[in-house]
Amino acid sequence: MPRPTSRVVGIDHISVRVSDYEKSKKFYAGLFAFLGFELSEDYGSTIGWTNGKTRFWIATAEGRKTHRIGDVGFHHYAFELRNRKDVDALQAYLEGQGVRIVDPAGEYYEDYYAVFFLDPDGLKLEGMKYGELTAKRRRKPASSRKKKA
């Protein structure tokens, strides 16, 4: 196998097209303020937010103005959160905003806690935390673990 000459060091940004720019701008501005993102740039029909590591952009759609989950292309985008409490807080925020939650906060895989929701165009988004319980078990001092008889 050939040795790679270029290496990806992270995901810089995602850009999605939206059918109603103003409605989506309001939705994402609130969501990103809640998630700790700041406005990066606003070009009128394209706007982006950043948390210093990741950028998320929206722009006005030029073609077909509908999205269906299951179509070829975008399935969902997951925001990794600090802990499970943040997942619960995100769900509470979304409920307060009237956002459609498609899968409520819960354990979806072993030690994978997430909430799934839709943006105004039906694009599926996720707030998740993976590995928190495993990390807590590993940090527990040996003296506090129960010994087998």
PEJOFEN-V976416 format. One record per residue. N is the residue number from 1. RES is the residue in one letter. SS is DSSP state (H for helix, E for strand, L for the rest). PSI is psi in radians with two decimals (* if undefined). Layout:
N&RES&SS&PSI / N&RES&SS&PSI
This chain:
1&M&L&2.30 / 2&P&L&2.54 / 3&R&L&2.32 / 4&P&L&2.48 / 5&T&L&-0.34 / 6&S&L&2.54 / 7&R&L&2.37 / 8&V&L&2.34 / 9&V&L&-0.05 / 10&G&L&3.05 / 11&I&L&2.06 / 12&D&L&-0.86 / 13&H&E&2.87 / 14&I&E&2.57 / 15&S&E&2.20 / 16&V&E&2.59 / 17&R&E&2.45 / 18&V&E&2.65 / 19&S&L&-0.62 / 20&D&L&1.68 / 21&Y&H&-0.83 / 22&E&H&-0.74 / 23&K&H&-0.79 / 24&S&H&-0.66 / 25&K&H&-0.76 / 26&K&H&-0.79 / 27&F&H&-0.93 / 28&Y&H&-0.60 / 29&A&H&-0.77 / 30&G&H&-0.81 / 31&L&H&-0.83 / 32&F&H&-0.56 / 33&A&H&-0.77 / 34&F&H&-0.67 / 35&L&H&0.01 / 36&G&L&0.29 / 37&F&L&2.74 / 38&E&E&2.72 / 39&L&E&2.29 / 40&S&E&-1.13 / 41&E&E&2.67 / 42&D&E&1.96 / 43&Y&L&0.29 / 44&G&L&-1.00 / 45&S&L&0.13 / 46&T&E&2.33 / 47&I&E&2.55 / 48&G&E&2.63 / 49&W&E&2.71 / 50&T&E&2.68 / 51&N&L&0.25 / 52&G&L&-0.33 / 53&K&L&-0.62 / 54&T&L&2.51 / 55&R&E&2.54 / 56&F&E&2.19 / 57&W&E&2.58 / 58&I&E&2.65 / 59&A&E&2.75 / 60&T&E&2.32 / 61&A&L&2.50 / 62&E&L&-0.41 / 63&G&L&-2.33 / 64&R&L&2.42 / 65&K&L&0.41 / 66&T&L&2.71 / 67&H&L&2.42 / 68&R&L&2.27 / 69&I&L&2.32 / 70&G&L&-0.28 / 71&D&L&2.82 / 72&V&L&2.43 / 73&G&L&-2.56 / 74&F&L&2.19 / 75&H&L&-1.00 / 76&H&E&2.87 / 77&Y&E&2.25 / 78&A&E&2.28 / 79&F&E&2.05 / 80&E&E&2.17 / 81&L&L&2.93 / 82&R&L&-0.66 / 83&N&L&3.06 / 84&R&H&-0.60 / 85&K&H&-0.64 / 86&D&H&-0.61 / 87&V&H&-0.80 / 88&D&H&-0.72 / 89&A&H&-0.68 / 90&L&H&-0.78 / 91&Q&H&-0.75 / 92&A&H&-0.74 / 93&Y&H&-0.84 / 94&L&H&-0.77 / 95&E&H&-0.72 / 96&G&H&-0.43 / 97&Q&H&-0.05 / 98&G&L&0.38 / 99&V&L&2.46 / 100&R&L&2.04 / 101&I&E&2.13 / 102&V&E&-0.48 / 103&D&E&1.95 / 104&P&E&2.88 / 105&A&E&2.22 / 106&G&E&3.11 / 107&E&E&1.96 / 108&Y&E&-0.48 / 109&Y&E&3.02 / 110&E&L&2.09 / 111&D&L&0.59 / 112&Y&E&1.82 / 113&Y&E&2.24 / 114&A&E&2.80 / 115&V&E&2.41 / 116&F&E&2.40 / 117&F&E&2.95 / 118&L&E&2.51 / 119&D&L&3.13 / 120&P&L&-0.41 / 121&D&L&0.07 / 122&G&L&0.21 / 123&L&L&2.30 / 124&K&E&2.26 / 125&L&E&2.80 / 126&E&E&2.45 / 127&G&E&2.23 / 128&M&E&2.77 / 129&K&E&2.20 / 130&Y&E&2.38 / 131&G&L&0.06 / 132&E&H&-0.79 / 133&L&H&-0.70 / 134&T&H&-0.76 / 135&A&H&-0.69 / 136&K&H&-0.71 / 137&R&H&-0.67 / 138&R&H&-0.55 / 139&R&H&-0.27 / 140&K&L&2.22 / 141&P&L&2.56 / 142&A&H&-0.60 / 143&S&H&-0.40 / 144&S&H&-0.18 / 145&R&L&2.50 / 146&K&L&2.34 / 147&K&L&2.49 / 148&K&L&2.45 / 149&A&L&*
